[in-house]
């Protein structure tokens, strides 16, 4: 059985996030689950749709890095060659993030509440459990239970 701290080792961004930012993000997730627990299935479905569209840390970081790198390349070509340094710095940060899970923009994004895919998925699967997606798994045979479990996590 996993300890609560084990998910920090599995999620490199969480490991590099301040304890205060992690606590705020976790409280936000718990608050959403508690808020939606007594609601109607349509509200749960709406929230699950929102979670599917929520941008995670990787998407936010990659989008911002792409915009900045492209801006540096365009400005380096049209205004002054010095702007190519922006492209180099941004790509260096992106490489650093790919290798370690941290780069200078990560703490900023975490402070404003950008969640990792795993954090978003925690809320999503808690809401699916509330909706009853996993109820019938134990009463099924192994193959049927596996098929139902796969359908539940895809839906």
N, C-alpha and C positions, 0 to 999 in steps of 0.2 A: 504494500500500500504506500502511496506517495505521501510525503509530508507536504505541508502547505508551501514550504520554501522551495520545493523541487521545481515548481514552475518557473522560478527565477533562473534556474540553470538552463531550462529549455528555451527561454525567451531572452535573447541577447539584449534587446532594447529595454526590457524590464530590468535586467541586471544593471544596466547603465543609467537607470532613472532614479532620481532622488526618492527617498522614502516618502517625502511629503507629496510629491507628484503621484507616486504609485497609490498612496492612500486616497488621494482625491479621485483618481480614476477608478479605483476599486469601489469607492463609496458611490460614485455615479452609476456604475454598473449595478451594484446591489440595490440602489434606490430605484432604478428603472424596473428591476425584477419585482421588487416589493410593490411598486406603483401598479404594475400591470397584472399582478397576481389575482386580484378580485375582478378583473374586467372581463368583458364578453370576448368570445373567440374572434370577432371581427377586429377588435382593438389589438389583440395579440397578433393577428395576421398583419395589420397595418404596421405595427412596431417591427415585426420580423422583416417586412419589406424595407423599412427604413434602415435596418441593420445590414441588409444585403447591399444597400447603396452607400453605406457609410465608408468613407475613405480611411484606410488604415495607414499606419506610419510609413510603410514602404511606398504606398501610392503617393502620399503627400510629399515625402522626401524626393522620390524620383521625378514627380511633376515639377517641383520647385527647382531641382537641380537641372532638369532639361531646359526649363525656361531661362534660368540664369546662364547656363552654358551657351545656349543659342544666342542670347542677348550679347554675351561677351564675344562670340564669333562674328556676329553681324556688326557690332560696334568696332571690333578689331579690323574688319574688312573695310568699313565705310568711314570711320571717324579717326581712329588712331590705333596703331598696332599694340599699344599698351593694354588695350581692353582684352587682348587674347589671354592675359594673365588671369582674368576673371574665369574664363573657360577652364584654364588649367587648375585653378584653385578648387572650383566646384567639382571637377572630375576627380581631383585628389580626395576631396571629402567623400564623394560617392564611393570611391574605392575603399577608403578607410571604413565606411559604414558596412560595405559588403564583407569586409574581412573581420571586423570586430563587433559590429552592431552599434557602434557609436560614431558620431561625427558632431562638429559644433552645432548644427541646427537641431539635433535631436532633443537636447534639454529644453529648447524654446518651444518646440512643437508639443512636447510632453506637458510643459507647464500650461499650455492652452488647452490640454485635454485630448490630444490626438492619441487614439488607442492603437494597439497592435492588433493584428488579425486574431490572435489567440484571445485577447481581451474581449473583442467584439463577439467572437464565437462563444465565449463563456456565457454572455448574456443571451445570445441566440439560443443555445441549447437549454438554458434554464427556462426560457419562455416556451420552447417546444415541449419541455417536460410538463410545464404548467398546462399547456394546451392539451396534453394527453398523448403526444406522439409516441411515447415509449411504453405506454400502459400494457399493451398486449404482448410485449416481448417475452416475458417469463412464462406465459401460459402456452407458448408455441413450441413446436419442435425446433431443433437446432437450425435446420435449413430455413424454415419459415421465419424464425426469429431473426436470423441474419438478414434475410431479404427485407423484413419489416424495418430492421435497424437501418439498413442502407437507404430505404425509402424515407425514413424519418429524418436522417441527416441531410438528405438532398433537398427535401421539400422546404 
